[in-house]
């Protein structure tokens, strides 16, 4: 089933947000007290960075939050090159390389391979691949923090 841009953006943010929450749970001795604080996304990102998440993950987490807010506050919003360029550009060099290598490894495995490079993908597919890489990087950070990986 094809998912519209709104669904793709909100779902992408939800998956990344779940990893940030798991990281907070792993890094904070008494995470049950966080609920009463009602931290917004930016505050949670700053807190997880303060608790030890590599600083290079702050910019893409914040960029993803801006994209999510664009869609959350305007159901007619559309994902555009500027959104994805900002997200992609916010990644550290080595993380951009992970996105490109992931694209190259998966390209031959799809039924109708993309001709060209990553930037030739449809905009929603670019967002999806960037978010999958960001999600994986957060899973590594969670493992390093001694947190429990999700069972799925």
C-alpha positions in Angstrom: 0.0 0.0 0.0 1.4 3.4 -1.0 1.5 5.9 1.9 0.9 9.6 1.4 3.6 12.1 2.4 1.7 13.1 5.6 1.6 9.5 6.7 5.3 8.9 5.7 6.5 12.0 7.6 4.5 11.3 10.8 5.4 7.6 10.8 9.1 8.4 10.2 9.1 10.8 13.1 7.2 8.4 15.4 9.9 5.7 14.8 12.8 8.1 15.5 11.0 9.6 18.5 10.5 6.1 20.0 14.3 5.5 19.8 15.0 8.9 21.4 12.6 8.0 24.2 14.3 4.6 24.6 17.7 6.3 24.8 16.4 8.7 27.5 15.1 5.7 29.4 18.5 4.0 29.1 20.6 7.1 30.0 18.6 8.6 32.8 18.6 6.8 36.2 14.9 7.5 37.0 13.2 8.1 33.6 9.8 7.7 35.1 10.1 11.4 36.2 10.3 12.6 32.6 6.6 12.2 32.0 5.6 15.0 34.4 8.0 17.3 32.6 6.0 17.2 29.3 9.1 17.8 27.3 8.6 18.8 23.6 10.7 17.3 20.8 13.4 19.9 20.9 13.8 19.6 24.6 14.0 15.8 24.4 16.6 16.1 21.7 18.7 18.6 23.8 18.3 16.3 26.9 19.5 13.2 25.1 22.4 15.1 23.7 23.2 16.4 27.2 23.1 12.8 28.4 25.7 11.6 25.9 24.2 11.1 22.5 26.8 12.1 19.9 26.3 15.8 19.0 26.3 15.0 15.3 22.7 13.5 15.7 21.3 16.8 17.1 20.9 18.6 13.7 19.2 15.8 11.8 16.8 15.1 14.8 15.9 18.8 14.9 15.5 18.9 11.1 13.2 15.9 11.2 11.2 17.7 13.9 10.8 20.7 11.7 9.5 18.6 8.8 7.1 16.8 11.2 5.8 20.1 12.5 5.2 21.4 9.0 2.9 18.4 8.4 1.4 18.4 11.9 0.2 22.0 11.6 -0.8 21.9 8.0 -2.5 18.8 6.6 -2.1 20.2 3.1 1.7 20.4 3.4 3.9 18.8 0.9 7.3 17.3 1.2 9.7 19.2 -1.0 13.4 19.2 -2.1 14.2 21.9 0.5 12.9 19.7 3.4 14.9 16.7 2.3 18.0 18.8 1.4 17.9 20.3 4.9 17.6 16.9 6.5 20.3 15.3 4.3 22.6 18.3 4.8 22.2 18.2 8.5 23.8 14.7 8.6 27.5 14.4 9.5 29.7 13.4 6.5 30.0 9.8 7.7 26.2 9.5 8.2 25.5 10.9 4.7 27.9 8.2 3.5 25.9 5.5 5.3 22.7 6.8 3.5 24.5 6.6 0.1 26.0 3.2 0.8 22.6 1.9 1.9 21.1 3.2 -1.3 23.7 1.5 -3.4 23.4 -1.8 -1.6 19.6 -1.9 -1.9 19.3 -0.5 -5.4 19.9 -3.9 -7.2 17.5 -5.7 -5.0 14.4 -3.7 -5.9 12.2 -5.0 -8.8 12.4 -1.8 -10.8 15.9 -0.5 -10.0 16.4 3.3 -9.9 18.5 4.7 -12.7 21.0 7.2 -11.3 21.9 8.1 -7.8 20.2 8.7 -4.5 19.1 12.2 -5.5 17.2 10.7 -8.4 14.9 8.9 -6.0 11.4 10.2 -5.5 11.4 12.8 -2.6 9.5 10.5 -0.2 11.9 7.7 -0.9 14.8 10.0 -0.1 13.2 10.9 3.2 12.5 7.3 4.0 16.1 6.2 3.4 17.5 9.0 5.4 15.2 8.2 8.3 15.9 4.5 8.2 19.7 5.3 8.5 19.0 7.8 11.3 16.9 5.2 13.1 19.7 2.6 12.7 22.2 5.0 14.1 20.0 5.6 17.1 19.7 1.8 17.6 23.5 1.7 17.7 23.6 4.5 20.3 20.9 2.7 22.3 23.0 -0.5 22.3 26.1 1.5 23.4 24.1 3.1 26.2 23.1 -0.4 27.5 19.4 0.0 26.5 17.1 -2.7 25.5 16.6 -3.1 21.8 13.0 -3.4 20.6 11.9 -7.0 20.2 10.9 -6.6 16.5 
